[in-house]
């Protein structure tokens, strides 16, 4: 029998109801279930709560009830342990979810009978090297690493080095280092290309650049991208939308492909093109 970890959108009651269905099915079929303690308490499931540090250990499956934001949070928790993730869409159409709520029990049965595929998605990793020294920070992202201006700040100047060689200095609102999965997120809104998530690549996209060169670059997945903050204007680093660090002159962020991959459960092959058509209203003519 297996162990299922559940991750929930904190504000959607449907997520809680679906979690209850999952628990009833799992325990009725001899499986174990766990949640992160804080989320378990929010939905009255304290008996299944586990500390954050223990949640992903020895999981056979992580089930995510929410949208892409909840999926990103799930990936952050379980990717280092190689746990496959089943995304159940609760809300608007998401890129990462595999099924709709009506297909939940069928999906669980198919998974535990071995009738599924795993789609591996590249992640990016970032290390912050502070000019003043001290302990470097690290972060992982399925969508993107972003070095950008502070909310009330002006444009920032960011010197870019590719594999140790200086490339150019951008004057912009920020720079995005996206994965193929993240090419349809922040990078896309900044005029970056759409890259099928089956690829492995890093996409360097400037945000509102104040310079003639405003194109995104599609780089190899193992390219070492160094972003160094130049000049007195401060910046900040985010990974999948979550704040990592405030940065000042001379601080640098070193990005490359991660050793960890997101492992997404699929039942009928890749549906990226279908989701893309639906998301952007690309109806047949």
N, C-alpha and C positions, 0 to 999 in steps of 0.2 A: 504494500500500500504506500501511498505517497504523502508528501507534506505540501500544502498549498499556502502561500502567503498572499494576503489581500491588502491592496492599497486603494484608498478611497478618496474621492473628491470631498473635501470637508464640508461643503455647503449644499450638496445635492441629496435630497432625501431618497431619490431613486437609487443612488449608489448604496445607501444603507439597506434598502429593501433587496437589492440584488446580492449584496454581501450575505444577507440572511438566507437567501435561496441557496447560495453557494455552500454555506456552512451546513445547512440541512442536507443537501445532496452529498457533500463530502463525508460528513460523519455517518450518514446512512450507508455509505459504501466503504467504510473502514479507513478513510483518509484522515489526516490531521490538518488543522487549520491554525494559522497564527496571523496576528496583526501587530503593527508597532503599537506600543502601549498607549501612547497619547491618542491615537486614532481609535483604538479599541474602546477607550473610555468615552470618547465623544459619541459613539454609537451604542453605548450600553453593552459592550462585548468584552468587559474587563478580563473575563476568564481566559480569553485567547490572546491577551496582550503579552508582548515580549519587548525587552529593551532594544533600542535601535541597533546596538552592536551585534545582537544575536539574531536579528530578524531574518537575514538572508542565508545564514549558515544551513547547509544541507536541505535547502528547498528544492523540490522537484518542479514547481511551477509558481510563478507570481501572476496573480490576476489583478488587473488594474481597472477600476471603475471610475471613469472620468473622461476628460478630453486630453489633448496633447500635452497640456501642462502637467497633468497627473501622470501621464506616461513618462515624461521627462524625469519627474521625481522618482518614479519606480525604477527607471533605468539607472539613475544615480545610486540607488540603494543596492541593486542586485547584479549589475553588470560585472563587477569585479569577481563575482562568484560563478559566472557563467550560467545563471538561471534563465531559462526561457520565460518570456512574458506574453501573456494573453491579454490584449487590450479590448475592453468592452466599452463601446462608445456611449457615453452618458452626456448628452448635450448636442452641440452642433457637429457636423461632419468633421472628423479628424483624419489626418494623414496616417496616423500610427496605429489606430485601433483596428483589430481584425474583424470584429463582429458587432452586431447590434444586440441589445438586451434580449430580444426574443430568441436568439440563438445560443444563449448561455449554457443551458444544460446539455444540449447536443454537442457543443464545443468541448465541454469538460469530458463527456463520454468519449469523444473522438480522440482527445489528447491522451487519456489514460489507456486507450486501446491501441495507441501508437499510430493513429491515422492522421498525421499532421506533418508539416514541414517547419523548419526553422530558417528564417531569413536573417542573416547577420548584417548589421549596420555598423559602419565605421564610426568611431568617436574621435574627438580631438582632445588633446591634453595641453595644459598650459602651466608654466612655472613662472612665478614672479620673482625677479631678482631686484631687490631694493638697493638703490645707490648707497644708502647709508649702512648697508650690511645687515646682519641679522639673519634670522631663519627665513628661507624662501617659502612661499606659499605655492600650493599646487591645486589644480582644478581639472575636472573632466567635463566634457560636454558632448551631447549627441547632436545638437543643432549648431551652436556657435560659441566662440570666444569673442568678446567685444571689448576693445579699448576705446573709450569715448570721452567726450567732455562731460563735466559735471552738469547737473540739471540747470543751474543758473549761469553756467560758464560760457565762455566764447569758444571758438574753434581751437583745436589743439594741433600741435605739430608733432608728427610721429615719424621717426626715422625707421625705415624698414631694411632689414638684412635678410637675404635668402641664402641659406647654407653658408653663413659666415661672410658673405660678400654684400657690401652696401648696394642697395637697389635705388631708392630715392627717399625723399622726405615728403610726406603728405601734410598739407594743411586742410583739415576737414573736421567735421563734427565727430568723426571716429573712424575706426577700421574694424571690419568684421573678418574673422577667420572662421569660415563655415565648412561643415561637412556636406556631402551630397544630400543627406537627410535634411540639413538646415538650409539647403538652397531654396526651399519654398517658404522659408520663414523671413527673418529680418534681412537677410541678404537679398531676397527677391524684392522686398519693398525698397531696397536701395539700388535697384536695377541690375542685380546680379543674375547670372544665368540659372536656369533650372537644370539640375543634373540628376539623372536617375539614381536612386539610392543604392542600386546594386554596384555602382562604381566606388572606387576608393580615390579620393582627391581632397585637397584643401582649396577653398575658394576665398581669395583675398578681395574683399569688396569695400571701397571707400564709402563713407556716409557723408553726403553733401560736400564733396571736395571743392575747395576754393583754388582750383588749379586746372590747367588744360587737360591733363591726363586724368580721366575719370572712369576708366574701364576696370572691370573686375579681372582678376587673374586666376586661372585654373591651374593649380600646382600639383605636383606629385604628392602622394600621401605621406611620404617620409621626408618631405622638405622641412627644414628647420627654419621657421619664420620668427625672426626676432623683431619686436616692436619696441622702440625706445622713445620715451617721452622727452621731447626737446623743448627747451624754453620754460618760462616760469608758470605757464597756465597748467593747472592741475587736471587730472583725468581720473577715470575709475575703470575698473575691470569687472566684467560680468561674464558668467558662464551659464548658458541657457537661461538668461534673464535674472539670475541670482547674483547679488553683489558678492564680489570676492575681496576687493581691496581698493582703497583710495591710493592714487599714484601721484607722485610729484616729479620734478625735473630729474632726469637721469635714471629713473626707475624703468625697468624693461620687463617685457612679457615674452617668453620663448614658447612657441606653439609648434606642435607636430602631431602626427597621427598617434592615437592612443594604443596601448597594448590590450585594452579591453574593448570588447564589442558588445553592442546591444543585440540580444537574440530574441527576435520577435516571432511568435507562433503564427503560422499561416495554414489554411486548410485547402485553398484552391489556387495556390501559386500567388505571384505578385499581383496586386490590384492597383499599383501606383498610377497607371494611366487612367483607369476608371475614376479613381478618386480625384485626379487632376482635372479631368473633364467636368466632373460634378462641381468641384470647388470653384471653378472659374466660369461655369455656365457655358461650356463649349459644346452646345447641342449640335446634333447632326443637322445639316442643311439640305 
